[in-house]
């Protein structure tokens, strides 16, 4: 007879109970916030930051050199985590690494004036680079953006361009002669705008037909193809800007423009056909620019109160005053007004970008242009394009099938 093995000091049922006791499972040690490896650092920061990027920041002096473990591994602290998060946040705002380095190193007060001078110099350098790139883009547009009627002259121009020596381009007027020959053809026929746009616009295959038409109209309104990536439309199912606009226009909603300048640019014939009336917040005919609009809004308290009385389900078109857009976004947040759509494209260098960011955080469908770019013409063009697409394509639902983000 085989006897069961017994554990010393335990017998029978006691031994059986001992076998069923839970065995503790060792837990992975939680990394100390002052003893992080480079991989743990990047995981905490997120935003697709890689160890390779961190090592690059060390080389540039953006990140201080870390202490080393006995095994020569880099070790990071909570302070390093916060610094790396600031670097990532500034990069997302468009700052170059050289700018970020100076922003992080400056003391809040002692070197503020010096930093501002440096940033102004860097801004001028960036603007010079943009101007040079704009010249290159203009030259390329002059060649690529030719419609079919110009193709023969275009081919001849390209042949001449290949033959031009670099030395000949400087001082001998070779390029000037090239453009003179190429431009001579423009007197023979009207420009085919749509054909030119097809050659110049970026890949928009992920956009709906109505959105492509809107972007095309905005480019034609300002003549700048680089505008496209800055145009933002809310596209989530709850905030689909195009769907909201079409539904509101079909319901003969009110159109509220910030100024007479914007109101007079709206397509009144089509809007009247849809039964939409136009209201204007600032009706002063002596106001002619964004600065005057902004000042009028601040000194006119009844006008500020009127923002809180805008009709329900209206479409608001802002082309000038950033403070007005901020007030409207605040009224939406408080639930004071409930527009169907806000077209927010004010002009400005500090308030306007902030107003647009606030608009994009609201719970109302919106169309805007990031940054300082904007104006009454672009705002009015946006609404006119939506109105025209509704009348020409009343049963189109393409905008519900393409994309869900901004």
C-alpha positions as CSV (number, residue, x, y, z in Angstrom):
1,X,0.0,0.0,0.0
2,X,1.4,3.3,-1.0
3,X,1.1,6.0,1.6
4,X,0.6,9.6,0.8
5,X,3.6,11.8,1.4
6,X,3.1,14.0,4.4
7,X,4.5,17.4,5.1
8,X,6.3,17.5,8.4
9,X,4.2,19.0,11.1
10,X,0.9,18.6,9.1
11,X,-1.4,15.6,8.9
12,X,-4.5,14.6,7.1
13,X,-7.1,17.4,6.5
14,X,-4.6,20.0,7.7
15,X,-2.2,18.9,5.0
16,X,-5.0,19.1,2.4
17,X,-5.9,22.6,3.4
18,X,-2.3,23.7,3.2
19,X,-2.2,22.6,-0.5
20,X,-5.1,24.9,-1.4
21,X,-3.6,28.0,0.0
22,X,-3.1,30.8,-2.6
23,X,0.4,31.2,-3.9
24,X,1.3,34.9,-4.0
25,X,2.2,36.2,-7.6
26,X,5.1,38.6,-7.7
27,X,4.1,42.0,-9.0
28,X,6.1,44.0,-11.5
29,X,7.9,46.9,-9.7
30,X,6.4,50.3,-10.4
31,X,9.1,52.5,-11.9
32,X,10.2,55.3,-9.6
33,X,9.4,58.8,-11.0
34,X,13.1,59.6,-10.3
35,X,14.5,56.5,-11.7
36,X,13.0,56.1,-15.2
37,X,14.6,54.3,-18.2
38,X,14.4,56.0,-21.6
39,X,11.7,53.6,-22.6
40,X,9.6,54.3,-19.5
41,X,10.1,58.1,-20.1
42,X,8.7,57.9,-23.7
43,X,5.8,55.8,-22.6
44,X,4.8,58.3,-19.9
45,X,5.0,61.2,-22.4
46,X,3.3,59.4,-25.2
47,X,2.5,61.3,-28.5
48,X,4.7,58.9,-30.5
49,X,7.9,60.1,-28.8
50,X,10.7,57.6,-29.3
51,X,14.0,56.9,-27.5
52,X,15.7,58.0,-30.7
53,X,14.0,61.4,-30.5
54,X,15.1,61.8,-26.9
55,X,18.7,61.0,-27.7
56,X,18.5,63.6,-30.5
57,X,17.2,66.2,-28.0
58,X,20.2,65.4,-25.8
59,X,22.5,66.1,-28.7
60,X,20.8,69.5,-29.4
61,X,20.8,70.5,-25.7
62,X,17.0,70.5,-25.5
63,X,17.1,67.8,-22.8
64,X,19.8,67.8,-20.1
65,X,22.1,64.9,-20.0
66,X,20.7,62.3,-17.6
67,X,22.4,60.5,-14.8
68,X,23.7,57.0,-15.5
69,X,23.0,53.8,-13.6
70,X,25.8,51.5,-12.6
71,X,25.0,49.5,-15.8
72,X,25.4,52.8,-17.8
73,X,21.6,53.1,-18.5
74,X,20.1,56.6,-18.8
75,X,17.9,57.4,-15.8
76,X,15.3,60.2,-15.9
77,X,13.2,62.1,-13.3
78,X,9.8,63.6,-13.1
79,X,11.4,66.9,-14.1
80,X,12.6,65.3,-17.3
81,X,9.1,64.0,-18.0
82,X,7.6,67.5,-17.7
83,X,10.4,69.1,-19.8
84,X,9.8,66.5,-22.6
85,X,6.1,67.1,-22.5
86,X,6.7,70.9,-22.9
87,X,9.0,70.2,-25.9
88,X,6.3,68.0,-27.5
89,X,3.6,70.6,-26.9
90,X,5.6,73.4,-28.4
91,X,6.5,71.3,-31.5
92,X,2.8,70.6,-32.0
93,X,2.2,74.4,-32.0
94,X,4.7,74.7,-34.9
95,X,7.8,76.0,-33.1
96,X,11.1,74.8,-34.5
97,X,13.6,73.0,-32.2
98,X,15.9,76.0,-32.1
99,X,13.1,78.2,-31.0
100,X,12.0,75.7,-28.3
101,X,15.5,75.6,-26.9
102,X,15.5,79.4,-26.3
103,X,11.9,79.3,-24.9
104,X,12.8,76.6,-22.3
105,X,16.1,78.2,-21.2
106,X,14.9,81.8,-20.7
107,X,14.1,82.9,-17.2
108,X,10.5,84.2,-16.8
109,X,11.4,87.8,-16.1
110,X,15.2,88.5,-16.2
111,X,15.6,87.7,-19.9
112,X,12.1,88.3,-21.3
113,X,13.1,91.3,-23.3
114,X,16.1,89.5,-24.8
115,X,14.0,86.5,-25.7
116,X,11.3,88.6,-27.4
117,X,14.0,90.3,-29.5
118,X,15.4,86.9,-30.5
119,X,11.9,85.6,-31.4
120,X,11.2,88.7,-33.5
121,X,14.5,88.1,-35.4
122,X,13.6,84.4,-35.9
123,X,10.1,85.4,-37.0
124,X,11.6,87.7,-39.7
125,X,13.9,84.9,-40.8
126,X,10.9,82.5,-41.1
127,X,8.9,85.1,-43.0
128,X,11.9,85.6,-45.5
129,X,11.9,81.8,-46.0
130,X,8.2,81.8,-46.6
131,X,8.6,84.6,-49.1
132,X,11.3,82.7,-50.9
133,X,9.2,79.5,-50.9
134,X,6.2,81.6,-52.1
135,X,8.3,82.9,-55.1
136,X,9.3,79.3,-55.9
137,X,5.6,78.2,-55.6
138,X,4.6,81.1,-57.8
139,X,7.1,80.0,-60.5
140,X,5.8,76.5,-60.3
141,X,2.2,77.6,-60.5
142,X,3.1,79.6,-63.5
143,X,4.3,76.4,-65.2
144,X,2.0,73.7,-63.8
145,X,-1.2,75.7,-63.6
146,X,-1.5,76.2,-67.3
147,X,-4.7,75.0,-68.9
148,X,-5.0,72.9,-72.0
149,X,-5.0,75.9,-74.4
150,X,-1.5,76.9,-73.0
151,X,0.0,73.4,-73.3
152,X,1.9,74.1,-76.6
153,X,3.5,77.2,-75.2
154,X,4.0,75.4,-71.9
155,X,6.0,72.7,-73.6
156,X,8.1,75.3,-75.4
157,X,8.7,77.1,-72.2
158,X,9.8,73.9,-70.4
159,X,12.3,73.2,-73.2
160,X,13.7,76.7,-72.9
161,X,13.9,76.3,-69.2
162,X,16.1,73.2,-69.5
163,X,18.4,75.0,-71.9
164,X,18.9,78.0,-69.5
165,X,22.3,78.0,-67.7
166,X,22.4,79.2,-64.1
167,X,24.7,82.0,-65.2
168,X,22.3,83.0,-67.9
169,X,19.4,83.3,-65.4
170,X,21.3,85.9,-63.4
171,X,21.6,89.3,-65.2
172,X,21.0,88.2,-68.8
173,X,17.2,88.1,-68.6
174,X,16.9,84.5,-69.7
175,X,14.0,83.8,-67.3
176,X,12.4,87.1,-68.0
177,X,12.3,86.2,-71.7
178,X,10.9,82.8,-70.9
179,X,8.0,84.3,-68.9
180,X,7.4,86.9,-71.6
181,X,6.9,84.1,-74.2
182,X,4.8,82.1,-71.9
183,X,2.6,85.0,-70.8
184,X,2.0,86.0,-74.3
185,X,-0.5,83.1,-74.7
186,X,-2.8,84.3,-71.9
187,X,-4.3,87.0,-74.2
188,X,-5.7,84.4,-76.6
189,X,-8.3,82.9,-74.3
190,X,-10.0,83.1,-70.9
191,X,-8.4,81.1,-68.0
192,X,-9.9,77.7,-67.2
193,X,-9.9,78.0,-63.4
194,X,-11.1,74.5,-62.6
195,X,-8.5,72.9,-64.9
196,X,-5.7,74.9,-63.4
197,X,-6.9,73.9,-59.9
198,X,-6.8,70.2,-60.7
199,X,-3.1,70.5,-61.4
200,X,-2.3,72.5,-58.3
201,X,-4.5,71.2,-55.4
202,X,-3.1,68.6,-53.1
203,X,-4.6,65.1,-52.9
204,X,-8.1,65.4,-51.7
205,X,-9.3,61.9,-52.4
206,X,-10.3,61.5,-48.7
207,X,-12.6,64.5,-48.9
208,X,-16.2,64.5,-50.0
209,X,-17.3,66.1,-53.3
210,X,-19.0,69.0,-51.5
211,X,-15.9,69.7,-49.3
212,X,-13.6,69.6,-52.3
213,X,-15.8,72.2,-54.0
214,X,-15.8,74.4,-50.9
215,X,-11.9,74.2,-50.7
216,X,-11.7,75.0,-54.4
217,X,-13.9,78.1,-54.0
218,X,-11.8,79.3,-51.0
219,X,-8.6,78.9,-53.0
220,X,-10.1,80.8,-55.9
221,X,-11.2,83.6,-53.5
222,X,-7.7,84.2,-52.2
223,X,-5.4,82.7,-54.9
224,X,-3.5,80.7,-52.4
225,X,-3.4,76.9,-52.7
226,X,-1.5,76.6,-49.4
227,X,-4.7,77.6,-47.6
228,X,-6.2,74.1,-48.0
229,X,-4.5,72.4,-44.9
230,X,-5.6,75.2,-42.6
231,X,-9.3,74.9,-43.4
232,X,-11.1,73.0,-40.6
233,X,-14.6,71.6,-40.7
234,X,-16.2,69.6,-37.9
235,X,-17.1,66.2,-39.3
236,X,-18.1,64.0,-36.4
237,X,-21.7,62.5,-36.7
238,X,-22.8,64.9,-33.9
239,X,-21.1,68.0,-35.5
240,X,-21.0,67.5,-39.2
241,X,-20.7,71.0,-40.5
242,X,-21.9,70.3,-44.1
243,X,-24.8,68.3,-42.9
244,X,-25.8,70.9,-40.4
245,X,-25.5,73.7,-43.0
246,X,-27.7,71.8,-45.5
247,X,-30.3,71.0,-43.0
248,X,-30.5,74.6,-41.7
249,X,-30.6,76.1,-45.2
250,X,-33.4,73.7,-46.2
251,X,-35.3,74.9,-43.1
252,X,-35.0,78.6,-44.3
253,X,-32.8,79.5,-41.3
254,X,-31.7,83.0,-40.5
255,X,-28.2,84.0,-41.7
256,X,-26.4,86.3,-39.2
257,X,-23.3,88.2,-40.5
258,X,-21.0,90.2,-38.3
259,X,-20.7,93.2,-40.6
260,X,-22.3,94.9,-43.6
261,X,-19.2,94.0,-45.6
262,X,-19.8,90.3,-45.1
263,X,-23.6,90.6,-45.6
264,X,-23.3,92.3,-49.0
265,X,-21.0,89.5,-50.2
266,X,-23.5,86.8,-49.5
267,X,-25.5,85.3,-52.4
268,X,-28.8,87.0,-51.7
269,X,-30.5,85.6,-54.8
270,X,-30.0,82.0,-53.8
271,X,-30.6,82.7,-50.1
272,X,-33.9,84.4,-51.0
273,X,-34.8,81.3,-53.1
274,X,-34.3,79.2,-50.0
275,X,-36.3,81.6,-47.8
276,X,-33.3,82.6,-45.7
277,X,-33.3,86.1,-44.3
278,X,-30.0,88.0,-43.6
279,X,-29.3,89.8,-40.4
280,X,-26.3,92.0,-39.6
281,X,-24.9,92.5,-36.2
282,X,-22.8,95.7,-37.0
283,X,-24.7,97.8,-39.5
284,X,-22.5,100.9,-39.3
285,X,-21.7,101.8,-42.9
286,X,-18.6,103.8,-41.8
287,X,-16.8,100.7,-40.6
288,X,-14.4,99.4,-43.3
289,X,-11.8,97.1,-41.7
290,X,-11.2,94.5,-39.0
291,X,-9.7,97.0,-36.5
292,X,-12.8,99.2,-36.7
293,X,-15.1,96.2,-36.3
294,X,-13.2,95.0,-33.2
295,X,-13.3,98.5,-31.6
296,X,-17.0,98.8,-32.4
297,X,-17.8,95.5,-30.7
298,X,-15.9,96.5,-27.5
299,X,-17.5,100.0,-27.1
300,X,-21.0,99.0,-28.2
301,X,-22.5,97.2,-25.1
302,X,-26.0,96.8,-26.7
303,X,-24.2,94.9,-29.5
304,X,-22.6,92.6,-27.1
305,X,-26.0,91.9,-25.5
306,X,-27.5,91.2,-29.0
307,X,-25.1,88.3,-29.3
308,X,-27.1,86.5,-26.6
309,X,-30.3,87.0,-28.5
310,X,-29.4,85.4,-31.9
311,X,-32.2,83.3,-33.4
312,X,-32.2,79.6,-32.8
313,X,-30.8,77.3,-35.5
314,X,-29.3,80.3,-37.4
315,X,-26.0,80.2,-39.4
316,X,-23.5,82.7,-38.0
317,X,-20.9,84.1,-40.4
318,X,-18.0,86.0,-38.8
319,X,-15.3,87.5,-41.1
320,X,-13.7,90.2,-39.0
321,X,-14.1,90.7,-35.2
322,X,-12.3,87.9,-33.2
323,X,-13.9,89.2,-29.9
324,X,-17.3,88.7,-31.4
325,X,-16.5,85.1,-32.2
326,X,-15.2,84.6,-28.7
327,X,-18.5,86.1,-27.3
328,X,-20.5,83.8,-29.5
329,X,-18.5,80.7,-28.4
330,X,-19.0,81.7,-24.8
331,X,-22.8,82.1,-25.4
332,X,-22.9,78.7,-27.0
333,X,-21.0,77.2,-24.0
334,X,-23.5,78.7,-21.6
335,X,-26.5,77.5,-23.7
336,X,-27.7,81.0,-24.3
337,X,-27.8,80.6,-28.1
338,X,-28.1,77.5,-30.3
339,X,-26.9,78.1,-33.8
340,X,-26.9,75.4,-36.4
341,X,-23.4,76.3,-37.8
342,X,-20.7,78.9,-37.1
343,X,-18.5,80.0,-39.9
344,X,-15.7,81.7,-37.9
345,X,-12.9,83.4,-40.0
346,X,-12.0,86.6,-38.2
347,X,-8.7,88.4,-38.9
348,X,-6.2,89.1,-36.2
349,X,-2.7,88.1,-34.9
350,X,-3.5,87.1,-31.3
351,X,-7.2,87.1,-30.6
352,X,-8.3,85.6,-33.9
353,X,-6.2,82.3,-33.5
354,X,-7.4,82.0,-29.9
355,X,-11.0,82.6,-31.0
356,X,-10.8,79.9,-33.6
357,X,-9.3,77.4,-31.1
358,X,-12.1,78.2,-28.8
359,X,-14.7,77.7,-31.6
360,X,-13.2,74.3,-32.4
361,X,-13.7,73.1,-28.8
362,X,-17.4,74.1,-28.8
363,X,-20.3,71.6,-29.3
364,X,-21.6,73.4,-32.4
365,X,-20.7,72.5,-36.0
366,X,-18.1,74.9,-37.3
367,X,-16.0,75.9,-40.3
368,X,-12.9,77.9,-39.7
369,X,-9.3,78.6,-40.9
370,X,-6.6,78.1,-38.4
371,X,-4.2,80.9,-37.5
372,X,-4.4,84.5,-38.6
373,X,-5.8,84.0,-42.1
374,X,-9.4,85.0,-42.6
375,X,-11.6,87.8,-43.7
376,X,-15.1,88.7,-44.9
377,X,-14.6,87.4,-48.4
378,X,-13.5,84.0,-47.3
379,X,-16.3,83.7,-44.7
380,X,-18.9,84.8,-47.3
381,X,-17.4,82.5,-50.0
382,X,-17.8,79.6,-47.5
383,X,-21.5,80.1,-47.1
384,X,-22.1,80.8,-50.8
385,X,-20.4,77.6,-51.7
386,X,-22.6,75.6,-49.3
387,X,-25.7,77.3,-50.6
388,X,-24.7,76.6,-54.3
389,X,-23.9,73.0,-53.6
390,X,-27.3,72.5,-51.8
391,X,-29.2,73.8,-54.9
392,X,-27.1,72.0,-57.5
393,X,-26.8,68.7,-55.5
394,X,-29.9,68.6,-53.2
395,X,-29.8,64.8,-52.8
396,X,-26.0,64.4,-52.4
397,X,-24.9,62.6,-49.2
398,X,-21.2,62.2,-50.0
399,X,-20.2,64.3,-47.0
400,X,-21.6,61.6,-44.7
401,X,-19.3,58.9,-46.1
402,X,-15.9,60.6,-46.0
403,X,-13.9,60.9,-42.8
404,X,-14.9,61.6,-39.3
405,X,-12.3,64.0,-38.0
406,X,-11.2,67.6,-38.5
